[in-house]
Amino acid sequence: MPNEITRIAIIGAGPAGLLLAWALRDAGIDSIVVENRSEDYVLARIRAGVLEQGSVETLTRLGLGDRIASDGMVHNGIYLQADGVRHNVNFNELIGRTVTVYGQQEVVKDLVAAHRDAGSTIYYEATDVSVHDLESSDPRVTFGHGGEQHTITADFIVGADGFHGVCRPSIPFSDITLYDRNYPFAWLGILADVAPSTDELIYALHEDGFAMHSMRSHTVSRLYLQVDPTEDIANWPDERIWETLQTRLAVPGWTLHEGTVTEKSITPMRSFVASRLDYHNLFLVGDAGHIVPPTGAKGLNSAISDVTMLAAGLISHYAGDDGLLSRYGAAALARQWKVQQFSQWMTETLHRHPGDLQTNEFDYRSQLGRIDYVTGSLHAQRSLAEQYTGLPL
């Protein structure tokens, strides 16, 4: 029965867990990562694709910025479209900040490669992962791997294991409250082998529903459509998807180029926040503690901000100062609720809401007014730019 001792035991080898392990390693603090999926599965997960400027700066500072610099697509702003009219909101001109399109799976590839080269200890395909003795000074992680039972004793355990992980449920129910909201719409997303038809991301409100044009590279486009959460992907052949995209994204004088669809899926939309991100010697980061709808591109960036704050707290702890670490939970949650309201605002502004005809039409007209106000007000655009490119830590 292998028994190991480390300072930080990290559950989850997604971007949050791998980034935290790398940031700690950079500071000379040892850790062990435990993941229940295979390395191939971790590398194949396709999620978010927009990095805030602060996220790019963090990754670059930690030596992970080479491919972001060479392959990432820097964007100065976005387009907001409503009622067939497209408006450019230029973040760089408004506040001097940008975002970068660089897929989450690319961030994970960079992290996996860095850890492999450095010889980090990462257990993939771990089974029956459990955490124990969180209230003690020696919390433990147990799991199966390679036919053996393993135990890791650590100073702290970090749950980077997502919404369905084991860490958050290990906090007694009486000590945590879960705030949850499900939205009455979902995103049908596709990847297509076609060069982007736009220089900036397009967020479009159409009378038939939301549509978005994003990208993954100079040759691959990422596009989304609002659909009902109960919709069956089988009801959406490629021809129907392109026809609907052509309708919802249309503006005079612009052409949406079509290509081979290589992936398509339907993703429900939800907001979720746990009332605490710390419990004795357990800390939560990323999806383990909160989820946002994808409209504001905040999921991966929220995880990176959690990791940045927690890493700073742990580094200070081992330097003899517990101030930052003791404030991590409250500080990360305060920032997260700001991110939640922005993601909710973007989602409710850009999606058609179900309801009776009169209510539905009133909401739609109000949404048009909201977008008209934002695109006509420099103050509103600066607020949008500040939140989209990333709030300060």
Buried (B, 14 or more C-beta within 10 A) or exposed (E): EEEBEBBBBBBBBBBBBBBBBBBBBBBEBBBBBBBBBEBEEBBEEBBBBBBBBBBBBBBEEBEBBEBBEEBBBBBBBBBBBBBEEBBBBBBBEBBEBBBBBBBBBBBBBBBBEBBEEEEBBBBBBBEEBEBBEBEEEEBBBBBBBEEEEBBBBBBBBBBBBBBEBBBBEBBEEEEBEEEEBEBEBBBBBBBBEBEBBBEBBBBBBBEEBBBBBBBBBEEBBBBBBBBEBEBEEEEBEBEEBBEBBEBBBBBEEEEBEBBEBEEBEBBEBBBBBBEBBBBBBBBBBBBBBBBBBBBBBBBBBBBBBBBBBBBBBBBBBBEEEEEBBBBBBEBBBEBBEEBBEBBBBBBBBBBBBEEEEEEEEEBBEEBBEBBBEBBEEEEBBBBBBBBBBBBEB
